[in-house]
Amino acid sequence: MTDPRRRLPSVDRLLKSAAVAGLAAEAPRSTVVRAVRSALAAARAAPERAPDDDAGWARAVRHALDAATRPTLRRAVNATGVVLHTNLGRAPLCDTALAAVRETARGYSTLEYDADAGRRGDRHVHCAGLLVELTGASAAMVVNNAASALLLALATAAAGGEVVVSRGELIEIGGGFRIPEILEKSGARLVEVGTTNRTRLADYEKALKAAGTGTLGHGGTARRPRQRRPPVAILKVHRSNFRQEGFVAEASLAELVALGRRRRCPVIYDLGGGLMVDLSADGLAGEPLLPEAARSGATAVVASGDKLLGGPQAGILLGAAPFVARCRTDPLARAVRADKLTIAALAATLALYRDAGAARRDVPVLRMLTASRAVLAARAETLAAALPPQANAVVTATRAAVGGGAFPGVELASAGVALAPPGLSAAALAERLRLAPTPIIAVVAGGRVVLDVRTIGPEDEAAVVDAVAAALR
């Protein structure tokens, strides 16, 4: 017998073995059978690593069963120092938001029921009042994410017409999605003005004048005049995930709002991050504030709920009351509406912003962004002392990032714990930490595994200690 795969046991034999049969009490038989077949498939692919006794097969089947029954979406520890890490779910929710989600999810709720009047209600009221109160906007609504809010605003303002936007603001957002593609889905035609680095107010004025005479089409090409003027809107996009420097120019939001009033066309502002409080005293300047944008006079302002605002994934749409009312009644609004858990979490998070101090203290994103280097260094010392001696843990200075396409290029002075256990490469240690029951996502730098404490919550430290100890055994 030259092929070692001929010695592999059958599925039936493994299922009848005492060790594997005992797993039937932990999972349905069909799941155990799939685990056995998975273990055998792995042995066929790498026969040199195939188990050679019943105990080894039991371990292999157990490993396959654990992999098959383990949720793919589970809690993880972000030790990268990137606060708004898109791959790790962006903003962690505050305690009050978690409590609101649990209370809403555990039974029925007044999602679309007006208990005072005893009749059908409106799901938008739960966040709209708070957003109007906190930002000064005339009206507000919430959808499932910021791209949906932009899509809805564009479709309402200019479906079948044209949207004028600077070439320097035709950005790509996460996942490879691009502003022109979202605009196309809205049913509006893109009209590019200016250049990549310089767009003046006069460029917008020229485009709107051409639209008024019916000569403006996609890319500025001429078409036959129409008797009825198609809808035209101005779109301004905050470049949140990159910066332009040098020989640059752009029209301000205030200038575009004034132009929109003169030309009687709506102005839509894609703000992005949804920052509610000024963080310039903490070294974070340059990101527009949602309340200021809401009071700018723009027809609509759209922002994310799960970035700098620190809430769940949601799209916030603020603006003029008549325009928001039109957005609410658009058929697209139902397709992109937020669910009850999103609304519960966002409303609870927004309520904290009634007290800016409470928000900075209780919203995890704000707490992480504003943590001082001294506080982080002290936490790193405590974490290093709790790790096994063989981890060779040392406190080190790190550079954290905001992430989430916010404050591009800004680095935050931070602190971390560097691990360099003898006989184990940094890559191998990082892999073991990733494969822990609670995955620990760290950074490999300079031949060491670095755990940045800025993004490790106090509630995560025990999981980090356990994972490092298990990885070194």
Secondary structure by P-SEA (a helix, b strand, c coil): ccccccccccaaaaaacaaaaaacccccaaaaaaaaaaaaaaaaaccccccccaaaaaaaaaaaaaaaacccbbbbbcccccccccccccccccaaaaaaaaaaaacccccccccccccccccccccaaaaaaacccccccccccaaaaaaaaaaaccccbbbbbbccccccccccccaaaaaaaacbbbbbccccccccaaaaaaaaaaaaacccccccccccccccccbbbbbbbcccccccccccccccaaaaaaaaaaacbbbbbccccccccccccccccccccaaaaaaccccbbbbbccccccccbbbbbbccaaaaaaaaaccccccccccaaaaaaaaaaaaaaccaaaaacccaaaaaaaccaaaaaaaaaaaaaaccccccbbbbbbbbbbcccccccccccbbbbbbbcccccaaaaaaaaaacccbbbbbbcccbbbbbcccccccaaaaaaaaaaaaac
